[in-house]
Amino acid sequence: MKRAFPIVAAVTALLLAYAFYEAIWVAPMERTMGDVQRIFYYHVPSAWTAFLLFFVNLVASVIYLIRKSAKADAVALVSAEVGVVFCTVVLVTGPIWARPVWGIWWTWDLRLTLTLVLWLIYVSYLVLRKFSDSSQTPKLAAVLAIFGALDVPLVYFSIWFFRTQHPQPVIGGGGSIDPRMLHVLLINWLAFSCFAFVVCWARYRIEWMQREVDEMEAMESLHGVTQ
């Protein structure tokens, strides 16, 4: 697996470069918004990737609660960390796109507000994992993760069932998109997903090694006390 990592990372870098080229130079210019619309190829894939990572966090958290698996707990932590990064990208690129299109940086639109709530929940999850040393911390974090995951479908379907300032979904829900734009959008999502996988892979290895070191130090400390 260690030998495969550089190969996967190199392929991911090439895919990201190709996706950037497609988004900036190949995708057609949107008729009303112009070039500012190209942020769409980063805003939407970031959101989808964040949702995917939060789903992984949910599954890993449930597995941890059932089996008390340390590996599942590590996966939950890592996926939440990387998911928060992608969700942050969503919250940053959204206002950058909205300012020239809507004339404002932020509005308390339903989808925007729910996305901010989602980000705050998972930031709270990470703060809990970082600063709490209780043996119950992984269990409490897993419960919080399950609660946070409930907000993901609310964010996604908010513009399907409620009138909001946010545009209608480009796939289903009454929206439409140029097939060439959809092609570029999916390429960028694939690139972002691969990048998220590579980062999670690297971060998981670091997290697991750190836990092994902590366990060894705890055993040595216990051994010293018993002597």
CYANA upper distance limits for C-alpha pairs under 8 A (distance plus 0.5 A):
  1 MET  CA      5 PHE  CA      6.99
  2 LYS  CA      6 PRO  CA      8.33
  3 ARG  CA      7 ILE  CA      8.03
  4 ALA  CA      8 VAL  CA      6.69
  5 PHE  CA      9 ALA  CA      6.51
  5 PHE  CA    198 VAL  CA      8.25
  6 PRO  CA     10 ALA  CA      6.53
  7 ILE  CA     11 VAL  CA      6.70
  8 VAL  CA     12 THR  CA      6.58
  8 VAL  CA    198 VAL  CA      7.82
  9 ALA  CA     13 ALA  CA      6.70
  9 ALA  CA    195 PHE  CA      8.31
  9 ALA  CA    198 VAL  CA      6.80
 10 ALA  CA     14 LEU  CA      6.85
 11 VAL  CA     15 LEU  CA      6.65
 12 THR  CA     16 LEU  CA      6.60
 12 THR  CA    191 ALA  CA      7.05
 12 THR  CA    194 CYS  CA      6.47
 12 THR  CA    195 PHE  CA      6.54
 12 THR  CA    198 VAL  CA      8.40
 13 ALA  CA     17 ALA  CA      6.75
 13 ALA  CA    195 PHE  CA      8.32
 14 LEU  CA     18 TYR  CA      6.67
 15 LEU  CA     19 ALA  CA      6.54
 15 LEU  CA    191 ALA  CA      6.06
 16 LEU  CA     20 PHE  CA      6.62
 16 LEU  CA    188 ASN  CA      7.76
 16 LEU  CA    191 ALA  CA      5.72
 16 LEU  CA    192 PHE  CA      7.77
 16 LEU  CA    195 PHE  CA      8.42
 17 ALA  CA     21 TYR  CA      6.80
 18 TYR  CA     22 GLU  CA      6.73
 19 ALA  CA     23 ALA  CA      6.61
 19 ALA  CA    184 VAL  CA      7.59
 19 ALA  CA    187 ILE  CA      6.41
 19 ALA  CA    188 ASN  CA      5.61
 19 ALA  CA    191 ALA  CA      7.22
 20 PHE  CA     24 ILE  CA      6.60
 20 PHE  CA    188 ASN  CA      8.04
 21 TYR  CA     25 TRP  CA      6.17
 21 TYR  CA     26 VAL  CA      7.30
 22 GLU  CA     26 VAL  CA      5.13
 22 GLU  CA     27 ALA  CA      6.40
 22 GLU  CA    184 VAL  CA      6.53
 23 ALA  CA     27 ALA  CA      5.96
 23 ALA  CA     38 ARG  CA      6.95
 23 ALA  CA     41 TYR  CA      6.76
 23 ALA  CA    184 VAL  CA      6.66
 23 ALA  CA    185 LEU  CA      8.28
 23 ALA  CA    188 ASN  CA      8.31
 24 ILE  CA     38 ARG  CA      7.25
 27 ALA  CA    180 ARG  CA      6.88
 27 ALA  CA    181 MET  CA      6.21
 27 ALA  CA    184 VAL  CA      7.00
 28 PRO  CA    180 ARG  CA      7.78
 28 PRO  CA    181 MET  CA      7.41
 29 MET  CA     34 GLY  CA      6.16
 29 MET  CA     35 ASP  CA      6.51
 29 MET  CA     37 GLN  CA      8.21
 29 MET  CA     38 ARG  CA      8.31
 30 GLU  CA     34 GLY  CA      5.58
 30 GLU  CA     35 ASP  CA      7.48
 30 GLU  CA     37 GLN  CA      6.95
 33 MET  CA     37 GLN  CA      6.25
 33 MET  CA    101 VAL  CA      7.33
 36 VAL  CA     97 TRP  CA      7.11
 36 VAL  CA    100 PRO  CA      8.38
 37 GLN  CA     97 TRP  CA      7.61
 38 ARG  CA     42 TYR  CA      8.31
 39 ILE  CA     43 HIS  CA      6.51
 39 ILE  CA     93 THR  CA      7.56
 39 ILE  CA     97 TRP  CA      7.23
 40 PHE  CA     44 VAL  CA      6.30
 41 TYR  CA     45 PRO  CA      6.96
 41 TYR  CA    184 VAL  CA      7.85
 41 TYR  CA    185 LEU  CA      5.91
 41 TYR  CA    188 ASN  CA      6.93
 42 TYR  CA     46 SER  CA      6.43
 42 TYR  CA     93 THR  CA      8.26
 42 TYR  CA    188 ASN  CA      7.76
 43 HIS  CA     47 ALA  CA      6.93
 43 HIS  CA     89 VAL  CA      7.63
 43 HIS  CA     90 VAL  CA      5.83
 43 HIS  CA     93 THR  CA      6.32
 43 HIS  CA     94 GLY  CA      7.16
 44 VAL  CA     48 TRP  CA      6.78
 44 VAL  CA     90 VAL  CA      7.98
 44 VAL  CA    185 LEU  CA      8.47
 45 PRO  CA     49 THR  CA      6.46
 45 PRO  CA    185 LEU  CA      7.67
 45 PRO  CA    186 LEU  CA      8.37
 45 PRO  CA    188 ASN  CA      6.95
 45 PRO  CA    189 TRP  CA      5.08
 45 PRO  CA    192 PHE  CA      7.20
 46 SER  CA     50 ALA  CA      6.57
 46 SER  CA     86 PHE  CA      5.79
 46 SER  CA     87 CYS  CA      7.25
 46 SER  CA     89 VAL  CA      7.07
 46 SER  CA     90 VAL  CA      6.48
 46 SER  CA    189 TRP  CA      7.97
 46 SER  CA    192 PHE  CA      7.50
 47 ALA  CA     51 PHE  CA      6.71
 47 ALA  CA     86 PHE  CA      7.26
 47 ALA  CA     87 CYS  CA      6.65
 47 ALA  CA     90 VAL  CA      6.35
 48 TRP  CA     52 LEU  CA      6.71
 48 TRP  CA    189 TRP  CA      7.98
 49 THR  CA     53 LEU  CA      6.70
 49 THR  CA     83 GLY  CA      7.85
 49 THR  CA     86 PHE  CA      7.39
 49 THR  CA    189 TRP  CA      7.74
 49 THR  CA    192 PHE  CA      7.33
 49 THR  CA    193 SER  CA      6.38
 49 THR  CA    196 ALA  CA      8.03
 50 ALA  CA     54 PHE  CA      6.63
 50 ALA  CA     82 VAL  CA      8.29
 50 ALA  CA     83 GLY  CA      5.08
 50 ALA  CA     84 VAL  CA      7.53
 50 ALA  CA     85 VAL  CA      8.48
 50 ALA  CA     86 PHE  CA      5.82
 50 ALA  CA     87 CYS  CA      6.08
 51 PHE  CA     55 PHE  CA      6.68
 51 PHE  CA     83 GLY  CA      7.94
 51 PHE  CA    152 VAL  CA      7.06
 52 LEU  CA     56 VAL  CA      6.88
 53 LEU  CA     57 ASN  CA      6.66
 53 LEU  CA     79 SER  CA      5.80
 53 LEU  CA     80 ALA  CA      7.23
 53 LEU  CA     82 VAL  CA      7.83
 53 LEU  CA     83 GLY  CA      5.74
 54 PHE  CA     58 LEU  CA      6.63
 54 PHE  CA     79 SER  CA      7.17
 54 PHE  CA     80 ALA  CA      6.71
 54 PHE  CA     83 GLY  CA      6.65
 54 PHE  CA    149 ALA  CA      6.97
 55 PHE  CA     59 VAL  CA      6.80
 55 PHE  CA    149 ALA  CA      7.38
 56 VAL  CA     60 ALA  CA      6.58
 56 VAL  CA     75 VAL  CA      8.42
 56 VAL  CA     76 ALA  CA      7.50
 56 VAL  CA     79 SER  CA      7.04
 57 ASN  CA     61 SER  CA      6.44
 57 ASN  CA     75 VAL  CA      7.48
 57 ASN  CA     76 ALA  CA      4.84
 57 ASN  CA     77 LEU  CA      7.73
 57 ASN  CA     79 SER  CA      6.04
 57 ASN  CA     80 ALA  CA      6.51
 57 ASN  CA    145 ALA  CA      7.49
 58 LEU  CA     62 VAL  CA      6.73
 58 LEU  CA     76 ALA  CA      7.74
 58 LEU  CA    142 ALA  CA      8.28
 58 LEU  CA    145 ALA  CA      6.60
 58 LEU  CA    146 ILE  CA      6.13
 58 LEU  CA    149 ALA  CA      6.89
 59 VAL  CA     63 ILE  CA      6.74
 59 VAL  CA     76 ALA  CA      8.46
 60 ALA  CA     64 TYR  CA      6.62
 60 ALA  CA     72 ALA  CA      5.42
 60 ALA  CA     73 ASP  CA      6.95
 60 ALA  CA     75 VAL  CA      6.77
 60 ALA  CA     76 ALA  CA      5.64
 61 SER  CA     65 LEU  CA      6.78
 61 SER  CA     72 ALA  CA      7.33
 61 SER  CA     73 ASP  CA      6.94
 61 SER  CA     76 ALA  CA      6.32
 61 SER  CA    142 ALA  CA      5.25
 61 SER  CA    143 VAL  CA      8.06
 61 SER  CA    145 ALA  CA      7.40
 61 SER  CA    146 ILE  CA      7.73
 62 VAL  CA     66 ILE  CA      6.80
 62 VAL  CA    142 ALA  CA      7.53
 62 VAL  CA    146 ILE  CA      8.19
 63 ILE  CA     67 ARG  CA      6.34
 63 ILE  CA     68 LYS  CA      7.77
 63 ILE  CA     69 SER  CA      7.56
 63 ILE  CA     72 ALA  CA      6.89
 64 TYR  CA     68 LYS  CA      4.98
 64 TYR  CA     69 SER  CA      5.53
 64 TYR  CA     70 ALA  CA      7.70
 64 TYR  CA     72 ALA  CA      6.04
 64 TYR  CA     73 ASP  CA      6.30
 64 TYR  CA    139 LYS  CA      8.37
 64 TYR  CA    142 ALA  CA      8.02
 65 LEU  CA    139 LYS  CA      7.10
 65 LEU  CA    142 ALA  CA      7.58
 68 LYS  CA     72 ALA  CA      8.45
 68 LYS  CA     73 ASP  CA      8.42
 69 SER  CA     73 ASP  CA      6.87
 70 ALA  CA     74 ALA  CA      6.74
 71 LYS  CA     75 VAL  CA      6.73
 71 LYS  CA    208 TRP  CA      8.41
 72 ALA  CA     76 ALA  CA      6.64
 73 ASP  CA     77 LEU  CA      6.78
 73 ASP  CA    138 PRO  CA      7.49
 74 ALA  CA     78 VAL  CA      6.68
 74 ALA  CA    204 TYR  CA      7.26
 74 ALA  CA    207 GLU  CA      7.36
 74 ALA  CA    208 TRP  CA      7.59
 75 VAL  CA     79 SER  CA      6.48
 75 VAL  CA    204 TYR  CA      7.24
 76 ALA  CA     80 ALA  CA      6.65
 76 ALA  CA    142 ALA  CA      8.47
 77 LEU  CA     81 GLU  CA      6.79
 77 LEU  CA    126 LEU  CA      8.15
 77 LEU  CA    129 ARG  CA      8.44
 78 VAL  CA     82 VAL  CA      6.84
 78 VAL  CA    200 CYS  CA      6.52
 78 VAL  CA    203 ARG  CA      6.95
 78 VAL  CA    204 TYR  CA      6.66
 78 VAL  CA    207 GLU  CA      8.45
 79 SER  CA     83 GLY  CA      6.27
 79 SER  CA    200 CYS  CA      7.00
 80 ALA  CA     84 VAL  CA      6.56
 80 ALA  CA    122 TYR  CA      7.21
 80 ALA  CA    125 TYR  CA      8.49
 80 ALA  CA    126 LEU  CA      7.93
 81 GLU  CA     85 VAL  CA      7.14
 81 GLU  CA    126 LEU  CA      7.52
 82 VAL  CA     86 PHE  CA      7.01
 82 VAL  CA    196 ALA  CA      7.43
 82 VAL  CA    199 VAL  CA      7.97
 82 VAL  CA    200 CYS  CA      7.31
 83 GLY  CA     87 CYS  CA      6.59
 84 VAL  CA     88 THR  CA      6.49
 84 VAL  CA    119 TRP  CA      6.93
 84 VAL  CA    122 TYR  CA      7.07
 84 VAL  CA    123 VAL  CA      7.40
 85 VAL  CA     89 VAL  CA      6.93
 86 PHE  CA     90 VAL  CA      6.93
 87 CYS  CA     91 LEU  CA      6.89
 87 CYS  CA    115 THR  CA      8.50
 87 CYS  CA    119 TRP  CA      6.89
 88 THR  CA     92 VAL  CA      6.67
 88 THR  CA    119 TRP  CA      7.80
 89 VAL  CA     93 THR  CA      6.44
 90 VAL  CA     94 GLY  CA      6.37
 91 LEU  CA     95 PRO  CA      7.49
 91 LEU  CA    115 THR  CA      8.23
 91 LEU  CA    116 LEU  CA      7.88
 92 VAL  CA     96 ILE  CA      7.18
 93 THR  CA     97 TRP  CA      6.63
 94 GLY  CA     98 ALA  CA      6.50
 95 PRO  CA     99 ARG  CA      6.38
 95 PRO  CA    104 ILE  CA      8.18
 95 PRO  CA    105 TRP  CA      5.13
 95 PRO  CA    106 TRP  CA      6.41
 96 ILE  CA    100 PRO  CA      8.15
 96 ILE  CA    105 TRP  CA      7.35
 97 TRP  CA    101 VAL  CA      7.14
 98 ALA  CA    102 TRP  CA      5.67
 98 ALA  CA    103 GLY  CA      7.29
 98 ALA  CA    104 ILE  CA      6.82
 98 ALA  CA    105 TRP  CA      6.33
 98 ALA  CA    106 TRP  CA      7.88
 99 ARG  CA    103 GLY  CA      5.27
 99 ARG  CA    104 ILE  CA      5.14
 99 ARG  CA    105 TRP  CA      5.23
 99 ARG  CA    106 TRP  CA      8.40
100 PRO  CA    104 ILE  CA      8.00
107 THR  CA    112 LEU  CA      7.99
108 TRP  CA    112 LEU  CA      6.93
108 TRP  CA    113 THR  CA      6.20
109 ASP  CA    113 THR  CA      6.48
109 ASP  CA    164 THR  CA      6.63
109 ASP  CA    165 GLN  CA      6.80
109 ASP  CA    166 HIS  CA      7.75
110 LEU  CA    114 LEU  CA      6.59
110 LEU  CA    158 SER  CA      7.33
110 LEU  CA    164 THR  CA      6.93
111 ARG  CA    115 THR  CA      6.56
111 ARG  CA    155 VAL  CA      6.01
111 ARG  CA    156 TYR  CA      8.25
111 ARG  CA    158 SER  CA      6.37
111 ARG  CA    159 ILE  CA      7.36
111 ARG  CA    164 THR  CA      7.99
111 ARG  CA    166 HIS  CA      7.63
112 LEU  CA    116 LEU  CA      6.75
113 THR  CA    117 VAL  CA      6.73
114 LEU  CA    118 LEU  CA      6.61
114 LEU  CA    151 ASP  CA      7.67
114 LEU  CA    154 LEU  CA      7.76
114 LEU  CA    155 VAL  CA      6.13
115 THR  CA    119 TRP  CA      6.75
115 THR  CA    155 VAL  CA      6.58
116 LEU  CA    120 LEU  CA      6.70
117 VAL  CA    121 ILE  CA      6.67
118 LEU  CA    122 TYR  CA      6.98
118 LEU  CA    148 GLY  CA      6.93
118 LEU  CA    151 ASP  CA      6.64
118 LEU  CA    152 VAL  CA      7.68
119 TRP  CA    123 VAL  CA      6.57
120 LEU  CA    124 SER  CA      6.53
121 ILE  CA    125 TYR  CA      6.78
121 ILE  CA    144 LEU  CA      8.30
121 ILE  CA    148 GLY  CA      6.34
122 TYR  CA    126 LEU  CA      6.78
122 TYR  CA    145 ALA  CA      7.72
122 TYR  CA    148 GLY  CA      7.29
123 VAL  CA    127 VAL  CA      6.68
124 SER  CA    128 LEU  CA      6.58
125 TYR  CA    129 ARG  CA      6.81
125 TYR  CA    141 ALA  CA      6.43
125 TYR  CA    144 LEU  CA      7.13
125 TYR  CA    145 ALA  CA      7.43
126 LEU  CA    130 LYS  CA      6.52
127 VAL  CA    131 PHE  CA      6.54
128 LEU  CA    132 SER  CA      6.10
128 LEU  CA    137 THR  CA      7.75
128 LEU  CA    141 ALA  CA      7.41
129 ARG  CA    137 THR  CA      7.14
129 ARG  CA    138 PRO  CA      7.76
129 ARG  CA    141 ALA  CA      7.41
132 SER  CA    137 THR  CA      6.88
133 ASP  CA    137 THR  CA      7.36
136 GLN  CA    140 LEU  CA      6.70
137 THR  CA    141 ALA  CA      6.44
138 PRO  CA    142 ALA  CA      6.54
139 LYS  CA    143 VAL  CA      6.89
140 LEU  CA    144 LEU  CA      6.75
141 ALA  CA    145 ALA  CA      6.54
142 ALA  CA    146 ILE  CA      6.82
143 VAL  CA    147 PHE  CA      6.84
144 LEU  CA    148 GLY  CA      6.59
145 ALA  CA    149 ALA  CA      6.59
146 ILE  CA    150 LEU  CA      7.23
147 PHE  CA    151 ASP  CA      8.02
148 GLY  CA    152 VAL  CA      7.93
149 ALA  CA    153 PRO  CA      8.38
150 LEU  CA    154 LEU  CA      7.66
151 ASP  CA    155 VAL  CA      6.71
152 VAL  CA    156 TYR  CA      6.79
153 PRO  CA    157 PHE  CA      6.37
154 LEU  CA    158 SER  CA      6.09
157 PHE  CA    161 PHE  CA      7.11
158 SER  CA    162 PHE  CA      6.33
159 ILE  CA    163 ARG  CA      6.91
159 ILE  CA    164 THR  CA      6.66
159 ILE  CA    166 HIS  CA      7.55
159 ILE  CA    167 PRO  CA      8.16
159 ILE  CA    168 GLN  CA      6.68
159 ILE  CA    169 PRO  CA      7.77
160 TRP  CA    168 GLN  CA      7.68
160 TRP  CA    169 PRO  CA      7.97
160 TRP  CA    173 GLY  CA      6.31
168 GLN  CA    173 GLY  CA      7.36
168 GLN  CA    174 GLY  CA      7.35
168 GLN  CA    175 GLY  CA      5.91
169 PRO  CA    173 GLY  CA      6.32
169 PRO  CA    174 GLY  CA      7.60
169 PRO  CA    175 GLY  CA      5.69
169 PRO  CA    176 SER  CA      8.24
170 VAL  CA    174 GLY  CA      8.28
170 VAL  CA    175 GLY  CA      5.07
170 VAL  CA    176 SER  CA      5.52
170 VAL  CA    177 ILE  CA      6.19
171 ILE  CA    175 GLY  CA      6.58
171 ILE  CA    176 SER  CA      6.95
171 ILE  CA    177 ILE  CA      7.96
172 GLY  CA    176 SER  CA      8.02
177 ILE  CA    181 MET  CA      7.11
177 ILE  CA    182 LEU  CA      6.90
178 ASP  CA    182 LEU  CA      6.79
179 PRO  CA    183 HIS  CA      6.65
180 ARG  CA    184 VAL  CA      6.95
181 MET  CA    185 LEU  CA      6.54
182 LEU  CA    186 LEU  CA      6.66
183 HIS  CA    187 ILE  CA      6.83
184 VAL  CA    188 ASN  CA      6.73
185 LEU  CA    189 TRP  CA      6.74
186 LEU  CA    190 LEU  CA      6.63
187 ILE  CA    191 ALA  CA      6.72
188 ASN  CA    192 PHE  CA      6.54
189 TRP  CA    193 SER  CA      6.45
190 LEU  CA    194 CYS  CA      6.64
191 ALA  CA    195 PHE  CA      6.65
192 PHE  CA    196 ALA  CA      6.57
193 SER  CA    197 PHE  CA      6.67
194 CYS  CA    198 VAL  CA      6.74
195 PHE  CA    199 VAL  CA      6.72
196 ALA  CA    200 CYS  CA      6.52
197 PHE  CA    201 TRP  CA      6.48
198 VAL  CA    202 ALA  CA      6.76
199 VAL  CA    203 ARG  CA      6.49
200 CYS  CA    204 TYR  CA      6.30
201 TRP  CA    205 ARG  CA      6.89
202 ALA  CA    206 ILE  CA      6.95
203 ARG  CA    207 GLU  CA      6.57
204 TYR  CA    208 TRP  CA      6.51
205 ARG  CA    209 MET  CA      6.65
206 ILE  CA    210 GLN  CA      6.61
207 GLU  CA    211 ARG  CA      6.74
208 TRP  CA    212 GLU  CA      6.75
209 MET  CA    213 VAL  CA      6.71
210 GLN  CA    214 ASP  CA      6.64
211 ARG  CA    215 GLU  CA      6.58
212 GLU  CA    216 MET  CA      6.68
213 VAL  CA    217 GLU  CA      6.66
214 ASP  CA    218 ALA  CA      6.60
215 GLU  CA    219 MET  CA      6.66
216 MET  CA    220 GLU  CA      6.62
217 GLU  CA    221 SER  CA      6.53
218 ALA  CA    222 LEU  CA      6.59
219 MET  CA    223 HIS  CA      6.50
220 GLU  CA    224 GLY  CA      6.59
221 SER  CA    225 VAL  CA      6.81
222 LEU  CA    226 THR  CA      6.80
223 HIS  CA    227 GLN  CA      6.86
